């Protein structure tokens, strides 16, 4: 019976460690087997008891096997695009896990108690001055904080990495490489001008940091072809991948190594320079995959590369595949790219999409999603990227400033089952004047899927052919599930989000936020100034006329107005397996086109705007809108792409990202408020005011005591478009958590007085034989019932109904206990009978 009690106790109390439980359970069983085996009766009793104990033990273990994972069990990312279902206590990648989504399945902080969140601790960022020739002055952080096994990791804008105790905020260690450890002289000699920033390799602006659990590494965003890893436990630099190793040497690209020189001579074999910027890498075993972008407006051929990192001190390059024609140009480039993926290349023609939904009424389901590359005439895409202006110094070749994809500024999910990785590429440079660049310019402002083992293209999707607006496809991608199939879910800066078949790239659905204002003066994306997608000015269709358009409102040179320059979607989207959450916005600015230069973008200056901007009065909602600055958060059904709800905030744009946890969407916009929205309805659950328009996504994770917190930056720099007194402040990391004791539930009782019905009692005298008796009926006086005054019940502010968790025994355990008791009783009876005999 001792073993029975211990098994029962262990089944109920799950907080006992399994090893301790096993040791306790073993004691009575060992005692039973140590009985004298010469006593056959005792032996039989021991066997029966042993069987009963084993049965109960196995039942207990079955019960334990279905219990939730502990707070810091990494669990591993779900495969097949599924959303995570087991809370781990961690937030290990910029978007929670390698497949993206920014969704933590924890429920400790939820829409019932988010209103009680309070500041647990604050970590102010220590300011670091500029280091000449190595790093510029930077402030605060913008890379979302990670949480790993009770430790918070921060990648600051000045390239330092901090580790903090998630419970107390205490600094555990910091790493300042490359601020003090970078060999800038050798980098200049080896990489030279082939890499932008060779004279300041550790430049600022850090978008992300990831934790690689199986290797114990932290790897921040790649800048200027500089990559390094930090040991997460010690804070020491684990390894370094030099710029000339990651991207290549100046000699490889056909240029010299003169410091400060520009590689603009096409005959040198390499036009322009490369940024070498990208989000942290993906791993498939020891294969490390990295995309490298060209220089925005500075030329440079983007490529994907991979290294065998079996020995990180001696990495071996596996391949380098370019995603842009060589400087001399390749007239058949786009045609070859279609053949390379067996026809699984796609072009999106926005005016055609709007026609099928009957824009602006939008009263029809979309019947058009994309155009297959095999359905486009060869002469439309031939000469992709080539300068066709007679008399130009680069006529018949690629212009010096041209690139087909700058930095990959977002998570690129990897499917560990198929080995396919999915990328969203940066802008087509230069923008916004494409006079010297014909064609769709694939794969800039587009999406690509690659086999990590070979780097070869699996499929591609050209989201914005002939991008005149800088509507690139940066920010995060998600590997999810749509209609039971693996899907790549991705948005671009035009504000459009789509879900594509992960195997072929063919879209399941396309979501175009209806609140985005497309018909501002001269913008001409999808519609003209009269909101008409059928107009010749509504760009862009897969025609020679549109593939050679020089700028948005060509041939006019007047000042134009963009309602989301240079983006309508400048944040990471989120996904919880049910909905895709999107934060789009409008923010009007004036814009003017200037001439193309040998290097650099043109016409990128914002010349004012906001509430006083002059707008065409015709908008999609036929409303006279005084201001075009607003943010709209959407929830979209992941299987259909249909809008479920929207939340609107006036007067602010949105940058950074949405997170989902506890049945809430966490949204921190320009208003300075951290808002919690009901993920099912979009209802505002709660908000916390901080006063600073921080543009970084909050994250959720647990400290060593298993208590979850919301981590967010406030007052920090790292984002443009704000007043100098905000942008130039270091700021701090804030940890918000629930109070140790939530407000007690208030018990409200109500006394109900029921009216008793009037009772009439009749006295009946029965007739007695041989005697006549009269029946007398007496009426009882009415009972007076006093009315009790109704009790006034006051509403208790912020009533909290405390949820009490009742630990119960599994029905299986009850059955096992019953069987055990029966077996013990039977053994006792058998023992007694044998004794009597």
N, C-alpha and C positions, 0 to 999 in steps of 0.2 A: 504493500500500500504506500510505502514511502516513494517508490519510483513513480507510482501513479500520481501522487501529489506533486512531485517535482515536474513531471511532464506537463501536467495541467497548468502549473504555475508558469512554466516557460512558454506555453502556448498563448497564455493571456498577456504576459508582460514581454512585449517584443523588444524592449529596450535592452534586455540582457544580451550580451555578446554571445554569438553562437558557440564559440569555443568554451566559454564558461558554462554555458548550458549543457554542452555535451559532457564536460567533466562531472558536473553534478549528477547528470542522469546515469553516468557509468557506475557510480559508487554502489548503489543497491544491487545492480546487476552483477557486478564483480563479487559482492558478498554472497549472493545466491550461488554462484558457480563455485565458490570456494568451500561450500559445504562438503562434508565427507562423502565421497562418491561410493564408499562401501555400503552406505545405507541406501538401498535401492528405492525405498519409499521417499526418503528425502531427495534422492536424485530425480525421481519423477516430479516431485513438487517443485524442485528447482527448475526443471525443464519447462513446466507449465508456467511458472512465474517469469522465466526468461522470455518465453514466447509472448506472454502478455506485455512485458516491458518493451520488447522489440516492436510489437505492433503499435504500442502507444508512442514510442520514439519516432517511428516512421511517419505516423500521423502528424506528430508535431513538426517534423521536418517538411512534410507536404504543406502544412499551414504556413511555415516560415517561407517557403519558396515563392509564394505568391504575394508576399508583403512588399511594400515599396522599397526601392533602393535607399541606402543611407544618404545623408545630405551631400556627401562628397564622392559618391560612387560616380565615376565619369560616365558610365553607361555606354558611351560611344554614340556617334551620330547615327540616326536611322538611315537605312539605305532605301533605295527605291523612291526617294523624294518624299517620304513620310515626314510629318511634323513630329518632333520629340514628344514622348508621352510620360517619361519618367523624370521627375525633378532631380537634378544633380547638384544643385547648390552653386553651380559654376556658370560663368559666361566666358567661354574660352577663346572665341573668335570675335572679330568686329561685329558679325551678325549672328552671334551665339554659337554657331557650329559651321563646319566647312561647307555644308550645303546651303547656308544662308537662312534667311527668314526672320531673324531678330525676335524669336519667340521662345520664352522660357515657360515651361509648363507648371511652374510653382503656383501654389494657391494660398500660401501663407499671407501674402499681401494681396488683397482682392477688393472688389468694388463695394464690399460691405464695410471695410475698415480703412480704406485709403485716406479717408478724411482725418484720421488720427495720426498720420505720419508726422514725425518730428525729427529735428536735426539731432543726430547721434554724435557726429564729430565733423570737423572741417580741417582740410589740409591745404594751407595756402602755398601756392607755387613760389619757390625761391627764384628770384630773377637772376639770370645769367647774362652778362654783357657779351657783346660781339667779340669774336676772335678773328683778327684780321687774316684774310686769305683762307679761312676755314669755314666760318659760319657767321651769318648775319644776326642781328639782334632779333629775338623772337619772344613772344609772350604766351604764357599759358599752354593750353592743350586743346586739340580738336579731335584726336583719335579717341573713340569711346573707351572708357576704362574696362579692363578685363577683371574677372574674379575667378581665381583658381584655388581650390582647397583652402579657403579662408584668407587668401592674400589678394590684394588689389594691385594690378599693374597698370602704370600710366606711361604713355609715350608723349613727352612734352614737345612743343614746337621747336625748342632749341636742341632737340635730338637726345636729351637725357631720358633715361628710363628710371622710374621709381617703383619700389615695391613697398606696400603699406599693409599693416595688419587690418583686415576688414572689420574687426571688432572694435578696435580702439583708434585707428588712423595713425598709429605709430609708424615712423619710417623704419623699414627693415634694412634696405640697402638702396643704393642708386648707382647707375652706370652712366658715365659721361663720354663714352666712346661714341662718335668720333671727335668730340670736341677737343680732346687732348691726345688721342692716340693715332690720328690719321697721318699717313705719310703723304702730305699734299705735294711735295716736290716730285716724288716718284710718280704720283698720279698724273701730274702735268706732263712729265716726260713720256710716259707710256701711252696714256689715253689721248692726251693732247686735245685739240679743238674738236675731235670727233665726238666728244661728249660735252653737251652743254653743262656748264657748272664745273668744268675741270679746274677752274681757278677758285671754286668755292663748293667743293664736292659735298660737304655736309650742310647744304642749304636747308632753309626752313620749310615749313609746311608738311606736317606729318599727319596723314589721313587715317592710318590704321596701324595696329599691332596685333599679331596672332600668337597663340600658344600651341606648340606642337607636343602633345602629351607623350607620345611614344618615344620622343627624343629629348624631352625636357628643355626645349628651346623656346625662347621668345624672339620673334623676328619682326622688326618694324618695317614700315613702308620703305620701298627702294627709292632712293633719290640719286640722280646723276650716276646711275650704274654702280652705286655703292650698296653692298649688302653685307650684313653681319648678323650673328646670332648671339644671344645672351643666355647664360645658364640661369634658369628660373629660380633655382635654389640659392645660388651664391651671388648672383649679380655680376659675375665675371664674364668677359667676352669669350664666347666658346670658339668661334671661328670668324674669318673675314674672307669675303670674296671681292677681290680687287676689281676696279672698273675695267681694266684692260683684259681681265679674265671673263667677267660677266658679259660685257658688250663687245669687246675687241679693241685692238690697238689702232692708232691713227694710220699706221702702215697698212694694216689689213684693209682699211677702207680707202686706200689710195691717196691719202693726204699726208701733209707734213706734220711735224710736231712743234711748230712755232707757237708759243704761248700767245693766246689772244687772236690767232688767225681764224678766218672764216673759210670753211671748205665750201666754196661756191663754184668751183670750176667743175663743170659736168664731166669734162674729160678725165678728171681725177678718179672717176669710178664711184664717187659718193657725193651726192649733192646735199649740202647743208649739214646739220648736226643732229644728234639724237638726244632726247631728254634723259632716257634711261630711267623714267619714273614708272612705278607700278605699285599696286597693292602687294602685300607679302605673298610669297610663293605657295604653291600647292605641292603636296607630296603623294606619290603612289609608290609605296615602299621606299626605296632609296632614290627614286627618280624625283628630282626637284624641277618643277615646271615654272618658267618665268616668261611673261610677255614684256617686250621692250618697245616703247612708243617712239615715234619720230618727234622732231621738235615742232611745236605749234607755230607755223609760219616760218620755220627755219629749216625746212627740208628734213632729211633723215628718213631712212627706210625702216618702218616698224617690222619687227620679227618676233617669233616665238623661239625659245631655246630651252634646253633641259640639261641637267648635270647629274651624273652618278655621284651621290653624296655618301657612298659607303665609307669613304675616308674624307671627312669634311676639310681636313687640312690639305688634301690633294684632290680637289674635285675634277671630274673628267667630263668635258662637254660631249653630249650625245648627238645634238643636231642644232642647227640654226636655220630656220625656214623664214624667208622674207615674205611679207604680205603687201608688197608694192613693187611696181615695175622698176627696173634699173634706171639710172639717170638718163640713159640714152633713149628710154621709152620702149614700150612693147605694144604695137598697135593691136595685137590679138590678146592682150592681157585679160580682159573681162570674159572673152569667149573661152579662153583656156581655163579660167577659174570656174566657169559653169561645167565644163567637161570634167574637171578634177573631182567634183562631188557628184558625178553621175546625174546631173540635172537638179540636185537638191540645193539650188541657189535661188534666192527669192528677192524681188524688188517690191517695195511698198509705194504705191501711187496714191497719195493722200486725197487728191481731188476725186479720184475714182471711188475711193472708200466713202467719201461724203455723199457722192451721188446715190449710192445704193441705200443709204439710210435716210434719203430725202432731206438733206440739210437745207435750211436750218430747222425744219420741223422735227426731224429725228424721230419720225413715227413709223419707221420700218426697221426690221432686223437687218444687220449687215449681211449681204450676200457676197461681198468681196473681202478677202483678207490679204492677199498678196498675189503678185504675178510671178510665175515660174520663169527662171532664167531662159529655159528653152523656148518660151513663148515670146521672147523679145527679139526683134529683128537685129541681125548681126551689125548692120550699118549704124544702128542707134548706139551701141556700146563699143564699137571699134574705136581705137585711139583713146581709150580711157586714160585720162590724166595728162594727155599730151597738149603742149602749147600749139594751138592752130592759128595763131595770129601772125599773118605774113609780116616779115620785117623784124619780128621780135628776136632778140639775141638767142633765145632758146627755142625758136620755131622748130617744130618737129621732134622736140625732146621734152623732158620734164623740166618745168620751171624750178629754179633754185630753191624757192620758198615752199614748194609743194611737199606735202606728206599725206598719206592715206591712213592716218590714225595716230594721234598723240597718246598721251599717257592713259593706261588702264586704271581709272580712278574708282575702282569698286571691286567687291568680292567676286571672284570667278569660280563658281562651284565646280567640284569634281565629283563625278559618279564613280565610286570605288568599285562598282560591279563591272562597268563597261570600260573604265579607263578614259572616258571622254570628259574634257574640260570645256567650259562655256565662257566666252569672253565678250565684254562690251567695250568697244574701242572709242577713244577720244576723237576730237574734231578733225575735219579735213582742213589742213592749212594750205594757204592762208585764207582767212575769212575777213570780210564778207564780200570781197570782190574776186570773182572767179574768171576774170577776163582771160587769163592765160592757163586755164585748166578745163578741158572738155571732159564730159562724161559723168557717170554715176560715182566714180572715184572709190570703188570698192577696195578696201574694207573700212575706210574711215567713216565715222558716224554709223557704224554697223556692228553686227554680231557675228561671231565665228565659233564653231565647235571643232575641237582638235582631239586626235588620239594622242594621249600624253606620251605613249611609248615611242611614237615616231614623229610627232609634231604635224602630221598630215591633216589637211582639212577633211572634216566629215560632212559638214554643211555650212552654209552662210546665209545671212539675212541682211539685206541692205535697207536699213530702216529709213534713212533720209538720203535718197540718191541726189547727187549734185547739191550738197548741203550749202545753202547760201546764208544760213542763220547762226552757225555754231551750235546746232542742235545735236550735239554728240551723244553717245550712248554710255556715258560714264555712270558711276554709282553702282549699287549692288545688283547682283543677279541671284536668282533663287532656283534650286532644283526641287521641284514640287511634284504633286500628282494632280492631274486633270482628267476627269472621266476615267479614272482607274489606270491611266498611263503616265509614265514619267514625262515631265514637262519642264522646260526652261522658261521661267517667268521673268520678264525684264522690261524696264521702262527706259526711255531716252529723254533727252532734255526738251523734246517737243511736247512732253507731257503725256504721250501715248504709252500705255502699258499693254503688253500682249503675252499670251501663253502659247508656247510653240512645242510641238512634238520633239522630245529630246533626241530622238533617233534621226529625224529628217529635217527639222526646222520649220515644217509646215504649221501655220498658226491654228490653234483651236479657237481662239477668240481675240478680239482687239477692243480695248477699252479706251475711249477718247473722252476725257473729262468734259462735260458739256459747259462747265463754267469758265473754261479758258477762252479768252477773247482773241479771236483769230484775225479780225478784219480791221485792225488799226491801220492808220494811213501809211500805205507803202509796204506793209509787212508781206502780204500776198502768199502766206503759207497755207495751201489748201483752198483758200477762197480769195476773192478780190475785195476791194474796199466796200462793195455792196453785198458782201457775205455770199457770193455766188461761186460755187465750186466749178461751174461749167465755163467760167470765163477763161480766155487764154492767159490772163495774168495770174490765175490761180496755179501756183507751181507745187509739185512737179510731176509730170507724167513722163513715161518712158518714150519720149519722142526726141528727135534731133534738135528741135527748137528749144525744148526745155533743158536738154543736156548741154546746151551751149549758152544758156542764159547767163549774162555777166553779173548782174546783181538783182536784188529783190524787185525793184520797181524800174528797172532799165527800160528806156534810156534816160528817165528823169534823174536829176542829181539833187533834188530838193531834200530838205531834212525830213526824215520819216520818224514814225513812232512805233516802238516795239512794246507789246504788252507783257512780254516776259523775256526781256533781253538778259542774258543770252539763253534763257532757259525758262520752261514752265514746270519742270520737275528737277529739283536740285537736292534730292535727298534719297536715302535708302528706303525702299518699300519693305513691307513686312508680310508675314504669312503664318497662319496658325493651323493649316490643314483644311480650314473651312472658308476663310476669307483671305483676300489679298488687300492690304491697306496701303493707300497711296496719299501722299500730301502734295497737291499741285497748287500753283499760285499764279497771280497776275501782278506785275509791277511795271508800270509804264515808264519808259525812258525814251528820250529823243536820240536819234542816231544819224550820222552822216557818213556816206561812202567816200573813201579816199583812194588814191592810186595804189596799184600793186608795187611793192618795193622788192629789191633782190632778196631781202630777208625781213621777216617780221610780218605780223598781221596788220590790217589796215581798217580804218573806220570802226575802231573798237571803243571809242570814247563815248560815255554817256553824257549827254548835254542837257540834263534836266528832265523833269517829268513829275510823276506823282499826281496829287490832287488837281494841280493846275494844268496838267497836260491837255493839249487840244485833241479831242477824239472825234472820230466819225460817229454820229449819233446812232447809226444802225448797228445793233449788236444782236447776238443770237437770241437773247431773251426780250428783245424789243423794249428795253428799259433805258431811260436816260441815266447813265451812271456818271456821277461827278468824279469819283476816284476809281482808279483801276487797280488799286493795291488791296489784295485780299488773298487769303489762303483757304483752301477747301480740302478737308480730309475725307477720303472715300473708303468705304468697304465694298468690295466687289466679290461676288460669288465665284469661287475658284473654278467651278465646273462649267459655268455659263458665261462668265465675264460681265454679268449684269450687275448694275448698281444695287446695293442693299440699303445703304444709308450714306448721308453726307453731313459733315459738320463744318460750318463756315465761320471764319474769323476775319473781321474787317480790319484794314489798315496795316497789315503786316505780311511779309513774305515768309518763306519757310526753307530752311536749309539744315541738313544734318541727317535726320532719319527718324522713323517711327519704330517703336518697340511694342511688343504685345506680351502681356503676362497677367495672370490673375483675373482673366476675363475683362481686361482693360487695354486700351491703346494709350501708350504714353507719348504725349505730343508736347514739344517745347518749342514754341514759335517766337516771333519777334516781339510779342507783347510782354515778354519777361515772365510769363506764367508757365509752369509745368502743369499740363492738364491731363486728367485721367478721363478717358471716354469709354463708355460701355461698348465692348467689342461687338455685341449683338445688335445694339440699337443706335449707337452714336451719341447717346445721352451723356451730358457732362456729369460725371460722378463727383469729381472734386478737383480743386486746383490749388497750387501753391505759388505765391507771388515772390519772385526774386529780383525783379526790376531790371534785369539785363537780358538783352536778346541773344542768348547763347545759341549757337548753331551747331550743336553736337548732340548726338543721340544719347539718352540716358540708358543705363543698363541695370540689371537686377541680379543679385547674387547673395550667397549666405556667408556669414562669418563662421569662425570656428565653433561657436556655440549653436550652430544650426539656425540662427535667426537671419531672415532675409532683410536686405536693404536695397534701396534705390540709390544708385550712384549717378551724380550729374555734376557738370561744371557750371560755375556761375562767375560772371565778371571776367571771364578769360578772353584772351585774344584769339587769333587764328582765323579770322574771317573778315573779309572786306565789306564795304558798304555800310559801316557804322561810324558813329562819331569817334574822333581820335581819343577822347577820354575813356571810351569803352574799349576800343581796339587795342590801345596801348596800356592795358592793365593785365597783370599776370593772372589774377583771379584765383580760384580755389576749387578743390574737389569737395563736394558735400555728400555725406552719407545720411540718408533719411531712413528711419526705421519706426516700427510700431512701439508705443510705450510698453514698459514692462508689465503694466496692468491696464487693460482696456477698461473703459467705463463700464461699471456694473449694469447688468440688465435691470430695468425697472419693472417691477411686478405691479400691474394695475388690476385692482379688483373692483367689481361693480355689483352692488346689491340690487337685485331685481325683486320688486314687490309685485306679486301676482294678485289680481283681484279674485277673491273667493266668491263663487256664484251663490246666490241666495238659496238657502236650503229650506224646504217646506216638509215638515214632518207630520204625518197623519197618524192619529191613534185609532187603531182598529179594534173593535170589540167583537170577537167572534160569537156567533149564536150558540147558546148552550141548550141542549135538548130540554124540552118541556119548559123553557123559560124564554120569554121574549125580552130581548135586550136591545135597546136603541144604540145605533152606531153614532158615536160622537167624534167629530173631527175637530181638533184644536189647531189653530194656526199659530205657529211659533213666530214671535216678533222678529222683524228683519235684523239680521246681524249687521252691526255698524263696523265698517272697516275703515280705519283711519289711513289716510294717504301719507306715506312716509316721504319726506322731501327727498328729491333726487340728489345724489351726491355729485358735486361738481368735480369733474376729472380734468386736471391740468396736464397739458402736453409737456413732457419732459424734453428739453432741447437735446438734439443729437442722441436720441434714444439708441442704446446699443443693446442688442439682443446677443448675449454671449453664447457662442456655440460650444456645447459641452461634448467632448468626445467620450463615448462610452465604449470601453474595451470589452469585447465580447469573445466568447469562445466559438470557434468555427463549428458548424454542425457536424463536420467530419470528425472533429475532436470529440464532440459529445458521443458520437457513435462508437468511436474507438474506446472511450472511457467505459462506455456501457459493456462493450465486449470484454474489456479487460476485467471489469468487476465480475462478470458472469464466469469468466475463466478461472478467476481466483476462487470464487465460491465453489465451482465444480471441483477444483483441485482439492479444496478443503473437505468437501463431502467424500470424495474418493479416498482421501487420506484417512478419514475417520472410519469409513467402512472397512478398509484394509486392516486398521488397527484392531477393530472389533473381531474380525476374523482371526 
